């Protein structure tokens, strides 16, 4: 897969403050390892290089210090800050972004995304089985998507999903709806663990 994914870098989003979960989501274990390690390993299989996106105050955290890091370079919170920081660091590179709060993502998920990639669109994303909108936290962002994400951030919209809708992302139907289940609270985590 790496040959098909040339010039594709991976970005694990691990800089969230986990307010609703009340524990660092990147440290949660769904697959026998902290989620950041699991996500990093998945991305390594399909990307040329992989980085972890974090806040600068996280850089010495033991589980994060082992990885190549990109620190947030814009004010505020949210995944859009991490994504734009990566694009600023390597502006000519396409990014496969994966958030730590999607424990259902597998190697098959990322292979389907890479195979469905449309480089002529700013973004390739899965269509959410819940609402039909793009899933921005497991998606490929081409360099051309930087403008729509930057415009969203500058206008006060911190949702990358809105930027994807406005930019007209290439949407792929996921073959397994569990891939995209976002887990943000202890109750949601318990539900996922019960199903495993």
N, C-alpha and C positions, 0 to 999 in steps of 0.2 A: 504493500500500500504506500510506502514512503515515496516511490517514484511518482505515483499519481498525485501526491500531495506536496510536490516540490514548491518552495516558496510559501508554504503554509506553516505558520507558527501556532503553537498551542498556548492558551492562556487559561490557567485555573483561577477562577474568581474566588478569593479567600479573604477579602478585606472587609466583609460585612461585619456589623456589630452584633449580630445574633440576639437582638433585644427580645424577640418573641420566643426564641428557643431557650434563652437564658443559659446557654452553653455555646462555646465556639463551634460552629457547624463544621468547620474544616477538621476538627478533631473527632467528630462522631464516627463510630465504627458500624458500617453496614455489611462490609465484605471481608472482615478479618484484618483490617488496617484502617488508620485514620483516613477520612474521606479525601483529604488533600493528596495523600499518597496514592490512593486508588485512582483519582481523577488524573493525576500527573502520569501515572503508568498507562492509562488508556490513551492519553494524548500522545505519549511517546511512540506509540505504535503507528500513528498516522501522520505525525507532524515532523518537520525537519528539526525544530527546536521547541522547547517548552519552557514557559515561565510561570511563576505564581504571582498574581496580582494582589498586592497587600497595601495597607496603610504603612507609612514610614515608622510608626510606633510599634509595628509588629515584627520588624526585621530581625530582632534578636530572639524571637520566640523559637524554642528548640525545634519544633516540628517544621517550622517554615525556613529556618536558617540554612537548611541543607539544599535548598533549591535556588535556581536562578530566579531573581526577583525583579519585578517592576513595581515601583512605589507610586502611589497616587500623586499626580502632579496638578490636580485641579481642586478647587474648593468644593466641599460638600461630600455627601455620602451617595452610595448607590453604585450599581454595576457599571453604569455609563461612565463614571469617573475612572474606573479601572480600565475599561475598554479604550477610552480616549487616551489615557496615559500610555498604554501599550502602542497605540497607533502613532503617538507623538515620538516615542522612543525608536520605533522602526516604521517609518511612514510609508515605505514602499512595499510592505509585506501584508499578506492576507492572514487573518487570524481565525482560528477555530477556538471559540470561547466556550468554556464549560464551568458552570457554577457548582459549588460544593453541596448545594441543597437540592440536587437532582440525583438521588441515590439509585434510581432505576436505570440510569444510563449505563450501557454496556459497550463492549467493543463493536458489536453488531450495530448499535445505534450510530456510532461515529463513522463506521464504514458506509452506512446508508447515507449519511449526510455528505461525506466526501464524494461518493458516487453520484449523488444528485446535485452536486455543486454546479451553479450557473455563474460563471465568471463575469458574464455581461451584466448581471444584476449586482447591486451593491451588497446584497446579503442573501444567503441561502439558509433557510430555517425550516424547522418542522411546523406544520399547522397543528395547533393545539386541538386535541380531540374534544376538549370541553367547550371552547367558544369559537373555534375556527380561526383565531388570530395567530400571528407568528409567535413562536417560543424563542425569545431573545437570548436565553441563558444557555442554550446549546445550539450554536449557530456559527456559520462562517461569514466573516465580515471582510469584504474586499477593501482595498485602499480607498475606493470611491465612496464608501459609506461614511468616511470620517466627517464629511461636510454635514450630512443629515444628523449624525450624532452630536456634532458640535453645535449645530443650530438648536437642537433640542435642549442641550445643556444651557446654552446662552439665554434661551427663552424661559428658563426655569422649569422645564419639563425634564424630570430625571428618569423617565421611563423609556428604556430603549425600545420597548414594544411599540410605542406610539411612533417613534422614528422609523421603525421597520414598516409599519402600516403606511405611513406617508411616502416612504421611498419606494414602495412596491417590491418587497422581497420575493425571491423565488421560494415557493412553499412546497414542502414535501409531506405527504401523509405518512405518519409513523406506523410501522407495521405492528407495534405493540404500544398501547396507550399508557402502560406503566412506565415507559421510558421517561416521560415528561412530568411525572408527578412531583410537584414542588413540596418539599418538607420544611416547614418553618416553625412548627410548634412542637412541644413535647407530645401532645395528643396525636398529631400527624405522624410523628416518629414511631410511637407505639403501634399505630395502625399498620405502618409499613413493616415493622419487625414481626408483628403477628402474622402477616401474610407470607413472610419468608419461609 
